[in-house]
Amino acid sequence: MITFNDFKKVELNVGEILEVNEIPNANKLYLLKVDTGEERTLVAGIKKHYSKKELIGKKIIVVCNLEEKELKGIKSQGMLLAASDDDKENVVLLKPRESISCGKGVILVEN
């Protein structure tokens, strides 16, 4: 369990997928260029679930202040949010319900 104050440290921003590329020798991964108010590179394991064409222009939610992680020799500068069923056969990207500009932060509504 984490505290609410710890959770508030997570920077969630709206991003738009600008570019999708293959990664050599990677069956599950795409290399994404995403505009989150600034352009960033994400390595995401969604290749099995989305075509490149389906992803271009899609608005998503990105964890922007996550420590960079190197995958297949590429530094991933964040993580996109998705939901799945238990066996991960159905993976769905989390996205804004309505149109909003890239870089806008997801706010936490407190009681």
PyMOL commands that set and color helices and strands:
alter all, ss='L'
color gray80, all
select helices_A, chain A and resi 4-7+52-55
alter helices_A, ss='H'
color red, helices_A
select strands_A, chain A and resi 12-22+30-35+39-44+59-63+69-71+74-76+79-80+82-84+91-93
alter strands_A, ss='S'
color yellow, strands_A
deselect
rebuild
show_as cartoon
